[in-house]
Amino acid sequence: MQCGRLINVSRLQNGIHPSSRKSHSICWIQHNGFRAILGAFKATDCRKGQSIWNKIKQHLDLLLRKNSTVRKVSGLLKTVRITIAMILMPSNNSSAEVHYLAGRFPNRIGWLIGPTARNKSKLRPWIHYALDNDAFSAWSKGTEWSESEWVAMLNWAKLNAQKPKWAIVPDVVADKQKTLENWKRYSGYLKSYKWPLAFAVQDGMTPDDVPSDANVVFVGGSTAWKWSTAAMWSKYFKRVHVGRVNSVSKLWYCQDLGIESVDGTGWFRDPSDESKFPAVLDWLSGLRYNQNQMSFEME
């Protein structure tokens, strides 16, 4: 099991608390996190929860000894659903709120850093990051995309000891053909940096259009097309990132699909909007509110 990787063990059959079938226990397994799970189960009075914990510990111990994949656990324990905890990347945002959440929820907060933000971004070891190319920003502003600024950002990241989770090959928003042409033009150059490459899918693309040497599928394109195809990309590809996710409902939607990470510029940009921080805090804590915003269940 990879050190520090977080895994969400959720939705135990029939619930974990004897008083409510909709109540679940949230458990975050780290590389040394067995005690955390045990504490979560011992906090309940449910004998079945303790029994399930014993099975989980038995098989996770086996996985650690054999260096197997986490997926084998789900096959061994059909009463438990195991999913990788999704990462939220508030784009180019280094506010105090972001650092607080990154410290409280390790490996759940990251940065998506673009060329225009690199000069004001100081990398921190407690925050993962990935490299954007600012194609969407240029497209939305009606300005020309700068290849030289993109290359300068790559060289800046290369000089840092902390390496990006991936880097997006330059794309053209909502243009399938030009994005494919850009992959042929730039992917070979970007490979020289030895980072995982992300391919930004655009309107009209299908899984067959994704290059075989792409490591990550970045779901871009127009807003309507992005949300109409997000489930498809998560079905066909292991590593998927969804761009421009700025609502809690979409965070839950992406996490339920098994998306690896998402980004969004709207989470902490407006200090006067005091609703965003509590909403993100609840999501990271596993609180999912119902439509009436009156009750919640643990996911």
Residue pairs with C-beta under 8 A, 6 or more apart in sequence:
1 29
1 31
1 60
1 63
1 64
1 70
2 31
3 31
4 30
4 31
4 106
4 107
5 30
5 31
5 84
5 107
6 28
6 29
6 30
6 84
6 85
6 106
6 107
6 108
7 28
7 29
7 70
7 82
7 83
7 84
7 85
8 26
8 27
8 28
8 82
8 83
8 84
8 85
8 286
8 299
9 27
9 29
9 37
9 56
9 80
9 81
9 82
10 24
10 25
10 26
10 27
10 80
10 81
10 83
10 286
10 298
10 299
11 24
11 80
11 81
11 299
12 24
12 25
12 48
12 49
12 52
12 79
12 80
13 48
13 79
14 21
14 48
15 21
15 22
15 23
15 24
15 46
16 23
16 24
16 25
16 41
16 44
16 46
16 48
16 49
17 23
17 25
17 44
17 45
17 46
18 44
18 45
18 46
22 297
23 297
23 298
24 297
24 298
24 299
25 40
25 41
25 44
25 49
25 298
26 40
26 285
26 286
26 298
26 299
27 36
27 37
27 40
27 41
28 36
28 85
29 36
29 37
29 60
30 36
30 106
34 57
34 60
37 53
37 56
37 57
38 53
38 57
41 49
41 50
41 52
41 53
42 50
52 77
52 79
52 80
55 76
55 77
56 73
56 77
56 80
59 72
59 73
59 76
59 77
60 73
62 68
63 69
63 70
63 72
63 73
70 82
71 82
73 80
73 82
74 80
74 81
74 82
83 255
83 258
84 258
84 260
85 107
85 108
85 255
86 108
86 251
86 254
86 255
86 259
86 260
86 261
86 262
87 107
87 108
87 109
87 110
87 128
87 260
87 261
87 262
88 108
88 109
88 110
88 245
88 251
88 261
88 262
88 263
88 264
88 267
88 280
88 283
88 284
89 109
89 110
89 111
89 112
89 128
89 129
89 130
89 261
89 262
89 263
89 264
90 98
90 109
90 111
90 263
90 264
90 265
90 267
90 268
91 111
91 112
91 114
91 132
91 263
91 264
91 265
92 111
92 112
92 113
92 114
92 116
92 117
92 120
92 121
92 265
93 111
93 265
93 267
93 268
93 269
94 111
94 120
94 121
94 122
95 268
97 268
97 277
98 109
98 111
98 127
98 268
99 124
99 126
99 127
101 108
101 109
101 280
101 281
101 284
102 108
102 109
102 124
102 126
102 127
103 126
104 284
105 284
106 126
107 128
108 284
109 127
109 128
109 284
110 127
110 128
110 129
110 130
110 165
110 261
111 121
111 127
111 128
111 129
111 130
112 129
112 130
112 131
112 132
112 263
113 121
113 129
113 130
113 131
113 132
113 153
113 157
113 164
114 131
114 132
114 133
114 134
114 137
114 153
115 132
115 133
115 134
115 146
115 149
115 150
115 152
115 153
116 134
116 137
116 149
118 152
118 153
118 156
118 157
121 129
123 129
123 160
123 162
125 162
128 165
129 162
129 164
129 165
130 164
130 165
130 166
130 167
130 168
130 198
130 241
130 261
131 153
131 154
131 157
131 164
131 166
131 167
131 168
131 195
132 168
132 263
133 145
133 150
133 167
133 168
133 169
133 170
133 171
134 145
134 146
134 149
134 150
135 145
135 168
135 170
135 171
135 172
135 173
135 200
136 173
136 220
136 243
136 244
138 144
138 145
138 146
139 145
139 172
139 173
139 174
140 173
145 170
147 170
150 170
154 167
154 190
154 193
157 163
157 164
157 167
157 193
158 193
163 195
164 195
165 196
165 261
166 195
166 196
166 197
166 198
166 215
166 216
166 239
166 241
167 190
167 193
167 195
167 196
167 197
167 198
168 197
168 198
168 199
168 200
168 218
169 182
169 183
169 186
169 187
169 190
169 197
169 198
169 199
169 200
169 214
170 182
170 185
170 186
171 179
171 182
171 199
171 200
171 202
171 218
171 220
172 178
172 179
172 182
172 202
173 202
173 220
173 221
173 222
174 202
174 203
174 221
174 222
174 225
175 202
175 203
176 202
176 203
176 204
176 205
176 209
179 200
179 201
179 202
179 205
180 209
183 199
183 211
183 214
187 197
187 211
187 213
190 197
191 197
191 213
196 215
196 216
196 239
197 213
197 214
197 215
197 216
198 214
198 215
198 216
198 217
198 218
198 241
199 210
199 211
199 214
199 216
199 217
199 218
200 218
200 219
200 220
200 221
200 243
201 209
201 210
201 217
201 218
201 219
201 220
201 221
201 229
201 233
202 220
202 221
203 221
203 222
203 225
204 225
205 221
207 232
207 233
207 236
207 237
210 217
210 237
215 239
216 239
216 240
216 241
216 260
217 233
217 237
217 239
217 240
217 241
218 240
218 241
218 242
218 243
219 226
219 229
219 230
219 233
219 240
219 241
219 242
219 243
220 226
220 243
221 229
223 244
226 242
226 243
226 244
227 250
230 242
230 253
230 254
230 257
230 259
231 257
233 240
234 240
234 257
234 258
234 259
239 260
240 257
240 258
240 259
240 260
241 259
241 260
241 261
241 262
241 263
242 254
242 259
242 261
242 262
242 263
243 262
243 263
244 263
244 264
244 265
245 251
245 254
245 262
245 263
245 264
246 264
246 265
246 266
246 267
248 279
248 280
248 282
248 283
250 262
251 262
251 280
251 283
252 283
252 288
252 299
254 262
266 276
267 276
267 280
268 276
268 277
270 276
282 289
282 296
286 298
286 299
287 296
287 298
287 299
288 296
288 297
288 298
288 299
289 295
289 296
290 296
290 297
